[in-house]
Amino acid sequence: MKKVFLITMLAILLLCPACTSNPDTSPSASMGPTSATATGESNTTSSDIPALRGRYFDFGIENRLDYVPFFDEGKAPSSSAEYLFYAFAVNLENWGDDKGIMTRDYVEQVIRAHFEIKDIKHTPLRKAWDYDGGKYTAVPQGIKEKPIYVLQKINTHTQDGRTLYEIKLDYCSFGGVLPTDEDMANIRASMVSGDLSALTVLQTEWFQYYLDQTTGAVVFLSHTLAEEKTASIQPAETIDREPTTHAAVNNFGGVTMAVKEGTASSTGLTVEFKNDSSSQCIYGEHFWLERKINGSWYQVPIVIEGNYAFNDIGYDLASGGSGKWVVDWDWLYGGLEPGEYRIVKDLLDFRGPGEYDTYYLAAEFTIY
């Protein structure tokens, strides 16, 4: 099974008119912080971080850090498929009537402007972008909302006459819901003031980049996941709990799961599915419960002894369709204590026998 490791939620639908023109692809359209934004010091002190968080919040959106492919330094991917959503998203506001079509030249220009790569192999991205040799055409589906990144650390140093930036950012969600423009403005303001209580950290990432001295473009040198060390002192309530195994959830564009209002109780609830993608989906009876403790997700311990199993049933969730699923977990988890929880379910993007991708959907709820 292929597990897709991107955090994604539905924000807009891509349209695909038969046009071939493209927006202004000047790299200056999506620069983010300039050299003045970074500290210019080899190591920024912790007291500098809050002042820079607002700028790097903007930087993450303007440069669509959520669509920068993961790669180690000197190993940028050569396939254009790795960069197609990035090339689309960095000019999202400028497409006009051409939304959903990108020329080969435009894609290549964006890749070369923002990544150090010699040879680019132009290829389609299955179920996302078709390619006819001259242009890329989007397969209608969802694209992620604007990302929320919180700056945690920044280092700079000079190499070969240019300033290199290394930044550590938390990639966050806004309580599992899609933030409005007003929410995003409030999140930014709270972030700058030091209040991060409304955010849930999904994962921590490192970026290395420099600013092209001629164009001012952000050129990415690497993008990797941070390997966090386990804290030496754990909160007492987490000592006997296992951390979540679901680092990436809600990353199936156009497919959502939410708890039906008024149904959550200590022993069960009802979830509602919606499929606005072009995919044929299948889900079953299997599920996991997790509890949020001090901002992190932990598995809820099961109460049943010995082996257990779920009914082997598959439910269709057709493209454009919706569905409801009712669960009673008293037999497996018992009654839940008051707190913040989420239910996680696996869902298949089914293309045929033996041909599918597995995604994980999560819906949060509170027990009072």
C-alpha positions, 0 to 999 in steps of 0.5 A, spaced: 500 500 500 502 506 498 501 511 503 501 519 501 505 523 506 502 530 505 497 534 509 491 536 504 484 539 505 479 541 500 480 549 498 478 550 491 476 546 485 481 546 479 477 548 472 480 546 465 478 550 460 482 549 453 487 555 454 494 555 453 496 562 456 499 563 463 500 568 468 506 572 469 511 567 472 516 572 474 520 569 480 519 576 484 511 574 484 512 569 490 519 571 494 517 571 501 522 574 506 528 577 503 535 577 506 533 583 511 527 578 513 532 573 516 537 576 522 543 576 518 546 572 524 549 565 524 544 563 530 538 567 531 536 567 539 530 565 541 528 572 543 528 574 535 523 568 533 516 571 535 518 577 531 520 573 525 514 568 525 509 573 522 514 574 516 515 566 515 507 565 516 507 569 510 513 566 507 510 559 507 503 562 504 507 566 498 512 560 497 507 554 498 512 550 502 506 545 503 508 543 496 515 543 496 517 536 495 521 533 500 529 532 498 536 532 501 541 537 499 544 536 492 538 531 490 532 535 488 527 530 484 528 530 476 521 529 474 517 535 473 511 531 476 514 532 483 513 540 482 506 541 478 502 542 484 508 547 487 508 551 480 500 551 480 500 554 487 505 559 487 501 563 482 494 561 484 491 568 485 494 570 478 491 564 473 484 567 471 481 564 466 487 559 465 486 556 471 488 548 470 492 549 464 500 550 465 505 550 459 511 546 459 515 552 458 512 555 465 513 549 469 520 548 467 521 556 468 518 555 475 522 549 477 529 552 474 527 559 478 526 555 485 530 549 485 538 547 483 536 542 478 540 540 471 536 536 467 528 536 468 524 530 465 517 532 463 512 527 466 504 527 467 502 526 475 497 520 475 490 522 477 492 530 477 496 532 471 495 530 464 501 532 459 501 532 452 508 534 450 506 541 450 502 543 456 499 540 463 492 540 464 489 539 471 484 533 473 479 536 477 480 535 484 481 539 490 488 543 492 490 544 499 488 550 503 493 556 505 498 552 509 500 554 516 507 554 518 510 556 525 517 558 525 521 555 531 529 556 529 533 560 524 540 559 522 544 563 517 551 562 514 555 565 508 557 560 503 560 561 496 559 569 497 551 568 498 547 567 505 544 560 506 538 560 510 536 554 514 529 554 518 525 549 522 518 550 521 512 547 525 506 545 519 500 546 523 492 545 522 487 550 525 483 545 530 482 540 524 477 545 520 478 550 514 480 557 516 477 563 513 481 569 511 479 572 518 481 566 521 488 566 518 489 574 520 487 572 527 492 566 527 498 570 524 496 576 529 496 570 535 502 567 532 506 574 533 504 575 540 506 568 542 499 565 542 499 558 539 494 555 543 489 554 537 494 550 532 495 543 532 502 541 530 502 536 524 509 535 523 516 539 523 520 540 517 527 543 515 528 548 509 534 550 506 534 556 501 538 562 499 535 568 495 538 569 488 542 575 487 539 577 480 532 575 481 531 575 488 527 568 487 527 563 493 532 557 491 530 551 495 536 547 497 533 541 501 526 540 504 526 534 510 522 532 516 525 533 523 527 527 527 525 530 534 528 527 540 523 524 545 523 529 551 526 526 557 520 528 561 513 526 559 507 529 562 504 524 567 498 522 563 502 520 557 507 515 560 502 509 559 500 512 552 502 510 545 503 516 540 499 516 534 501 512 528 498 517 523 502 523 522 499 524 515 491 525 515 486 529 511 490 529 505 486 526 500 484 532 496 476 533 495 474 527 500 472 529 507 470 526 514 466 530 519 463 528 526 455 529 525 453 535 530 450 533 536 452 525 535 458 525 539 458 521 546 462 517 550 461 511 547 460 513 540 458 518 534 456 518 527 461 521 521 459 524 515 463 523 508 463 527 502 467 525 496 468 531 491 474 528 488 474 524 481 476 518 485 472 512 487 473 510 494 471 505 499 471 505 507 470 499 512 469 498 519 476 499 522 477 505 526 482 508 531 481 513 537 486 518 539 486 523 544 490 530 544 494 531 550 498 537 551 498 539 543 500 532 541 495 525 539 496 519 543 492 512 542 486 511 546 488 504 550 483 499 548 479 495 554 478 488 550 483 483 552 485 478 547 484 478 539 479 482 536 477 484 529 472 488 525 467 486 520 470 485 513 465 490 509 466 495 504 462 501 503 462 505 496 463 512 496 462 514 489 465 521 486 460 526 488 457 522 493 456 522 500 455 517 506 454 516 513 457 511 518 455 510 525 460 507 530 459 504 537 466 503 541 464 501 548 466 494 546 473 496 544 475 502 548 469 503 553 466 510 555 471 516 554 473 521 559 472 528 558 477 531 553 479 532 546 479 526 541 479 524 534 477 518 530 481 516 524 479 511 519 482 509 513 479 510 506 481 507 499 482 510 492 480 504 489 482 503 481 481 496 480 483 489 484 489 490 487 490 497 485 489 502 490 492 508 495 490 508 502 489 515 505 487 516 513 481 521 514 481 524 521 475 528 525 476 531 531 470 531 537 470 533 544 467 529 550 465 534 556 
